C-alpha cells in the first residue's frame, strides 16, 4: 500500500502479495516501490499517460520476477496483484493486474467497478460458461490468470480517464475485502454519512466479521472542494498486525496533516 504526491497529482497503490508470507510481502513491497518510482516524477501529458502506466506495471513485473529464486522456497512462487489510482486535477486513471480492485462510488450512481478481476473464473463468466451468481462459490473462484512477477511479462489493464464530481469516492482494495464482502454491502457502508476513516474501518471490520483469513487492505479516497482526502486501513491475521502497525501509524499521521 502506498501514496505519494506526483508531478501531475497523486498516486495511490494497493498491492497484495502471494506465494508465502515472506515472499508475498516482498513482492508487494517491490510492486508499490517500483510503481511509485516509475510514475511519481512523470512529465508525460494526459494523452500519453495510459501507456506510461502500463510500462510502470511492466517494470514492476520485471523487478519482482528477477527476485524470484527457484532454489529458495520463500521466493520461488512469489508474486503480487496490484491496482494504481492516478489523479490529474478532477480526473482519475486506474491501472491494475490481478484481482485487487478499484471501485467508484457516487451519491446518485452508487457503486461501480473500475477494474475486472484477472481470474480464471472471470474469464469463464465472460465467455458464458459460468453464471455470475455461481462464480463466487466455484472452487476455482480465486485462481488468478495473471499476476505481477509470475512470468517475464504480464498483460496490464489500464482504464480510460474518468471525470469526478464533488463527493465521489474511489476505493482500492485487496481481495481480503471483496472476497468476503459483496458489492451490496460495500455500497451500504460507503453510502453512510461518515468520514473516510470511519468508512475504511467499517469495511475492514465487515470483512473480519465474516471470518476473513486473508490480509485486508483498504485505501479510500474522497474528492471534494478541489482537494483529495485519503484514508487507508490495513489489517490482517494476528501474525501480520505488528508488521503493518508502522504503515497504519504513517497513514494516520499523513491524514491528520491534510
Number of C-alpha atoms within 10 A of each C-alpha: 26 18 20 13 15 17 13 18 16 18 23 24 24 27 32 29 25 21 19 16 14 13 24 22 21 21 30 24 19 22 33 24 15 20 25 22 15 16 24 19 12 14 11 14 10 11 8 9 18 20 12 16 25 18 16 21 30 21 20 28 29 20 18 26 22 13 17 20 13 10 8 10 13 17 24 17 18 28 32 31 27 29 29 27 21 23 22 17 14 16 15 19 21 26 24 31 30 27 29 27 28 24 19 21 20 18 13 7 9 14 21 14 14 20 22 16 20 23 18 15 25 25 15 14 15 11 10 10 11 15 14 14 9 11 16 16 10 11 9 13 15 19 14 17 15 22 25 34 27 20 14 13 17 18 16 22 18 22 14 12 17 15 13 19 16 14 13 18 24 23 24 29 28 27 23 22 26 20 17 19 19 12 14 10 13 21 17 12 17 24 15 10 9 11 12 19 18 15 22 25 16 16 23 22 15 18 24 21 11 11 9 20 13 18 22 25 25 27 24 22 22 21 19 14 8 9 12 16 15 23 22 28 25 22 22 20 12 10 9 13 14 11 13 14 12 11 16 15 12 11 19 16 11 12 14 8 7 9
